[in-house]
């Protein structure tokens, strides 16, 4: 049973790493140019701090997954993994929340603040951001599942 538990954990961490890396690649390649009233403006992910935060956290999560895949969890590192899983899950949730809020403003605008939606002018940018957010949400769900599984594997012998 322990062998299957280790394999399942490794597979989940690998898939979570793949989702995080996909989110980083998609958000970094996000850019589009629009021409409005003889003015040209370029929309890039690094124009918005929330998208930069999202990219940094997804990159950290991917690197963390790679490190946990390489290092053994039987030594001292295994005891820290659960705490780091909690930290990763919280960071991913916060970065996705921030990026989703900005994405919603970009798509719908905000009438009260006088912010107009931009997705009509830069649809390629919005499509890329949507793809990155989908990959980010998938990685957050996977990290939450990994966290629950890690807690289960640690607490199961104690509770039995």
N, C-alpha and C positions, 0 to 999 in steps of 0.2 A: 504494500500500500504506500509505503514511503517513497518508493521509486516513482510511482505514478503521480504522487503529490508533487515531487520535484519537477517532473516533466511538465505537468500542467502549469506550475508556476513559471517555468522557463518559457513556455509557449505564450502564456498571457503577457509576460514582460516583453517578449520579442514583438508581439502584435502591438502592444502599447507603444513600444519604441518606433515601430513602423508608422503608426498613426501620428505620433509627435513629429517625426521627421517629415512626413507628408505635409503636415500643417505648416511647418517652417518653410519648406520649399515653396509651397503655394503662396504663402503670405509674402515671402521675399520677392517673388516674381510678379507681384501685383502692382500694376501701373497702367494708366490710361491717360490719354490726352483729349481735351475737349476744346472746341472753338465756340465761344459765345460772344456775340456782338463785337467781332473783330479782336477779341481777347483770347489768348490761349492759356489754359491752365492744365497742369499735370497733377493727377491724383496718384499718390504713392503711399504705401503702407507707413513709411517713416515720417509722413506729415502729421500723423496722429499718435500721440503718446500711448494710447490704449492699444493700438496695433503693435507698436514697438514692444510694449510690456508683454503682450500675447506671444510675440515671436520669441522673446528672451526666455519666458517661462517654458514654452514648448521645447526650445533648444535644450534648456537645463533638464527637462523631463526626459528627453531622448538620451542625453548624455548619462543621466542617472540610471536609466534602464540598461544602457550599454555596460556601465560599471557593475551593476548588479548581475548582469549576465556573465561577465568575465570572472568576477570574484566569487569565491565560495561563500555560502551563507552559513557554514558550519562553525566558523571561527567567530571572533569578536564582532566582525562585520554583520553577521546574522542577527545579532541582538539590536543593532542600530537600524537595520532595514525597516522594521515596523515603524519606528519613529519617523524615518525619512519617507516612508510611504504616506504617512499622515501629512507631512509637510508638502509633498508633491501633490497630493490630492487637493489640499487647500489652495496651494498656489495655482493649480490648473483651474479650479473653480473660480477663483478671483479674476484670473486673466481672461477667461472666457466670458465672465459676466461683464467686465469692462469692455471687451471687444464687441460683444453683442449689443450693448447699450449704444455704442458709437455706430455700429452697423445699422441699428434701428433708426437712429437719427438720420443717417445717410440715405436710408431707403424711404422713410416717411417724412422726414423733416420734423420741425417743431413749430407749430403755428404761434404758440405763446411767446417763444423766444425770437421769432422771425427767421428761423433757419429753414431754408428751402431744401427739398430733397435733391440729391446729386446723382442718383442712379439713372435718371433719364439722360443725363449728359455723359456719364462714364459707365456704361453698362458692363464693359469688360472688367473694370476695377471691382464693381459690386459682385460680379459672378465669381471672381477669384477670391474675394473676401468671404463669400458664402461657402465656397469649397474649403477654404482654410478653417472656417469656423466649424464646419461639419466634421472635418478630421480632428479638430481640437476637442469637440464634444465627445467624439468616439474615444479619444485618448483619455479624457477625464473619466468617462464611464469605465474604461478598462482599468485605470488606476484605482478607482473606487472598488471595483471588483477584486483587484489584487490586494487592496488593503483589507477587505473583508475576509478574503481567503487566508491572508497572512495571520490575521487575528484568530481565525478559526484553527489554523494549524498550531498556533502557540497555546491557545487556551483549551483545546480539546483534551490534551493529556492531563491538564490541571483539573478540569471539571469531571473527568471520568473517575 
